[in-house]
């Protein structure tokens, strides 16, 4: 699962033979934000510089689901890209906009 939020971008997977979820990020601060705001149970962040996602942490499915509920209930903005620009800066908003434009291709194919 890819998860774009107003506190960071995450890739969430369950590795084979692992009961916990691995939450991956390209920016360590994104995981710090997630832990601080919604998921204090998140394990310590592990850095693997050569990885596609160099920062990872682990958590149970139940704790992650509870955090998703909190994230959902915290949405009080009318425009996600504007929220990103205000909260995370114009550069991050530009990068997220590139993803938005890329996904627009799916709509055009319908």
Buried (B, 14 or more C-beta within 10 A) or exposed (E): EEBEBBBBBBBBEEEEEEEBBBBBBBBBBBBBBBBEBBBEBBBEBBEEEEEEBBBBBBBEEEBBEBBBEEBEEEEEEEEBBEBBBEBBEEEBBEBBEEEEEEEEEEEEEE
